[in-house]
Amino acid sequence: MPANLFNVKVGTLHLIFQPAEENEGGARRMIEDGLFERFPCDAVFALHNAPGIPVGEMALRSGPTMASFDRVTVTLTGVGAHGALPHQGVDPMQCAASIVLGLQSLVSREISAHLAAVVTVGAVQAGEVYNIVPEQAVLKIGVRALDPAVRAQIERRLQAFVHAQADSYGLKCEIDYRQQYPVLVSHADETAFARQVAVDLLGADKVRERMPTMGSEDFAYMLQAVPGAYMVLGNGTGEDGGCLFHTPRFDFNDRALPLGAAYWVRLAQTFLI
């Protein structure tokens, strides 16, 4: 009879297939649908491939790891006019240009240099022809932060700044501010556990401390509900899988597959022993 027969920890391993991760918050919807009530978990872990890290290496960190993400739609409404007679209209384009430039001061002059935040104007949509002052301009803005207090500060100041700009140009203004993903925070104990599993599998020289990133991940919702950790697995560097995500040239490196599978097996075995 094996000596450790009665020392084996019996448990249940849940495999979570996370849908709609990009922008739609699939993890949040799973939680709202009772994921952890129906399938209770003591800990939850996620593994994502990472271009720029050599195949055979992993990276992780405890604490804030990935940024929150908010989507903001600003609609500026003025009065259209012929381009030859702009004084007969109220031009939203002047205001839109002022907002695009001025928004950067929210980070550079109102957020401590020791904290991280990004405000990105990803789209300005207005007009269709050369000789007409458009009636309306729409700005689509992304906001990211690694600290919930910074996130709240930017939301408060962005709303005030945009409304003040619109008022100064005599425009109507509507702001649709939607908080998308929270800050992803890996828990200390679970991160230490996940790190040791990686060291045991790959070697200490192959496990690195991950720097925080301003990218976002809706696994953050799961880490708000259950302790856990988020890790990344090297996808390669240069031509060997180093091209970033969300580009036509990204190619998942198949050489990472057996390493990822082996890591999951080792982590589950270690957790349950």
DAWO-V74795 format. One record per pair of residues at least 6 apart in sequence whose C-alpha atoms are under 7 Angstrom apart, sorted by sequence separation. I is the first residue (numbers start at 1). J is the second residue. D is the distance in Angstrom with one decimal. If there is no record, write none. Layout:
I_J_D, I_J_D
This chain:
20_26_4.6, 21_27_7.0, 145_151_5.5, 166_172_6.5, 235_241_5.4, 236_242_5.1, 243_249_6.4, 244_250_6.0, 19_26_5.1, 81_88_6.1, 127_134_4.9, 166_173_6.2, 235_242_6.7, 243_250_5.2, 18_26_6.3, 81_89_4.8, 126_134_6.3, 199_207_6.2, 18_27_6.1, 80_89_5.2, 198_207_6.6, 79_89_4.7, 80_90_6.6, 107_117_6.4, 126_136_6.1, 163_173_6.5, 241_251_6.0, 79_90_4.6, 107_118_7.0, 126_137_4.5, 241_252_6.5, 78_90_4.8, 79_91_6.6, 125_137_5.7, 126_138_6.5, 241_253_5.6, 78_91_5.9, 124_137_7.0, 125_138_5.1, 78_92_5.7, 124_138_5.7, 125_139_6.5, 77_92_6.4, 104_119_6.7, 124_139_4.6, 76_92_6.0, 123_139_5.7, 124_140_6.6, 123_140_5.1, 235_252_6.8, 121_139_6.9, 122_140_5.7, 235_253_5.6, 121_140_5.9, 122_141_5.7, 121_141_4.4, 100_121_6.6, 120_141_5.6, 121_142_6.4, 235_256_6.3, 120_142_5.1, 119_142_5.8, 120_143_6.5, 119_143_4.7, 118_143_5.8, 119_144_6.5, 118_144_5.1, 117_144_5.5, 118_145_6.6, 117_145_4.3, 116_145_5.9, 117_146_6.8, 116_146_6.0, 184_217_7.0, 181_216_6.9, 185_220_6.7, 147_183_6.9, 181_217_6.9, 184_220_4.2, 146_183_5.9, 181_218_5.7, 183_220_6.3, 186_223_6.9, 190_227_6.9, 191_228_7.0, 182_220_6.1, 185_223_6.7, 190_228_5.2, 191_229_5.2, 182_221_7.0, 190_229_5.8, 187_227_5.9, 96_137_7.0, 187_228_5.6, 91_133_6.1, 186_228_6.0, 187_229_6.0, 91_134_6.8, 92_135_6.9, 186_229_4.5, 92_136_6.1, 93_137_6.5, 186_230_6.2, 92_137_5.8, 86_133_6.7, 83_131_4.5, 106_154_6.9, 82_131_6.2, 83_132_4.6, 82_132_4.7, 83_133_5.5, 81_132_5.9, 82_133_5.9, 81_133_5.0, 80_133_5.2, 80_134_4.9, 80_135_4.2, 79_135_4.8, 78_135_5.1, 77_135_5.9, 78_136_6.0, 77_136_4.5, 76_136_5.6, 77_137_6.7, 76_137_5.2, 75_137_6.0, 76_138_6.3, 75_138_4.6, 99_162_6.6, 74_138_5.6, 75_139_6.6, 73_138_6.9, 74_139_5.1, 198_263_6.9, 73_139_5.8, 74_140_6.5, 73_140_4.8, 72_140_5.8, 73_141_6.3, 72_141_4.9, 197_266_6.8, 71_141_6.0, 72_142_6.3, 95_165_6.5, 144_214_6.5, 197_267_6.0, 71_142_5.0, 95_166_6.5, 70_142_5.8, 71_143_6.6, 69_142_6.9, 70_143_5.1, 69_143_5.7, 70_144_6.6, 95_169_6.4, 69_144_4.8, 68_144_5.2, 67_144_5.7, 68_145_5.3, 67_145_5.0, 68_146_6.3, 67_146_4.6, 92_171_6.9, 66_146_6.7, 64_146_6.4, 78_171_5.2, 77_171_5.7, 78_172_6.6, 76_171_6.3, 77_172_5.1, 76_172_5.8, 77_173_6.4, 76_173_4.8, 75_173_5.7, 76_174_6.7, 75_174_5.1, 74_174_5.8, 75_175_6.5, 74_175_4.6, 73_175_5.8, 74_176_6.5, 72_175_6.9, 73_176_5.1, 72_176_5.6, 73_177_6.5, 72_177_4.5, 71_177_6.1, 72_178_6.1, 71_178_5.3, 70_178_5.7, 71_179_6.5, 70_179_4.4, 71_180_6.8, 69_179_6.7, 70_180_4.9, 69_180_5.4, 70_181_6.9, 69_181_5.1, 68_181_5.2, 69_182_6.7, 68_182_4.4, 68_183_4.2, 67_183_4.8, 66_183_5.9, 67_184_6.4, 66_184_5.0, 64_183_6.6, 65_184_5.6, 64_184_5.8, 65_185_5.7, 64_185_4.3, 65_186_6.8, 63_185_4.9, 64_186_6.5, 63_186_5.0, 62_186_5.1, 63_187_6.2, 62_187_5.8, 63_188_6.9, 62_188_5.2, 62_191_5.8, 61_191_6.7, 66_212_5.8, 67_213_6.6, 65_212_4.6, 66_213_5.1, 67_214_4.8, 69_216_6.2, 58_206_6.4, 59_207_5.6, 60_208_6.9, 61_209_5.7, 64_212_6.9, 65_213_6.4, 66_214_5.7, 67_215_5.8, 68_216_6.0, 57_206_4.6, 58_207_5.0, 59_208_4.7, 60_209_5.5, 61_210_5.4, 66_215_5.8, 67_216_5.2, 56_206_6.9, 57_207_5.8, 58_208_6.3, 59_209_5.5, 60_210_4.8, 66_216_5.4, 59_210_5.0, 66_217_6.9, 60_230_6.7, 60_231_4.8, 59_231_6.0, 60_232_6.5, 59_232_5.4, 58_232_5.6, 59_233_6.7, 58_233_4.6, 57_233_6.2, 58_234_5.8, 57_234_5.3, 56_234_6.2, 55_234_4.5, 54_234_5.0, 55_235_5.3, 53_234_4.4, 54_235_6.2, 55_236_4.9, 44_226_6.5, 50_232_5.7, 53_235_6.1, 54_236_4.2, 43_226_6.0, 44_227_6.4, 45_228_5.4, 46_229_6.6, 47_230_6.1, 48_231_6.4, 49_232_5.4, 50_233_5.6, 51_234_6.2, 52_235_6.9, 53_236_5.4, 54_237_5.7, 43_227_5.1, 44_228_4.6, 45_229_5.1, 46_230_4.9, 47_231_4.8, 48_232_4.7, 49_233_4.7, 50_234_4.9, 51_235_4.7, 52_236_5.7, 53_237_6.0, 43_228_5.1, 44_229_6.8, 45_230_5.9, 46_231_6.2, 47_232_5.4, 48_233_6.0, 49_234_5.9, 50_235_5.1, 51_236_5.5, 52_237_4.6, 47_233_6.8, 49_235_5.6, 51_237_6.3, 51_241_6.0, 52_242_4.9, 27_218_6.0, 51_242_4.5, 27_219_6.2, 51_243_6.2, 25_218_5.7, 28_221_5.7, 51_244_5.9, 27_221_6.3, 27_222_6.6, 21_218_6.1, 55_256_6.0, 56_259_6.9, 11_272_6.4, 10_272_6.6, 9_272_5.3, 9_273_5.3, 8_273_5.6
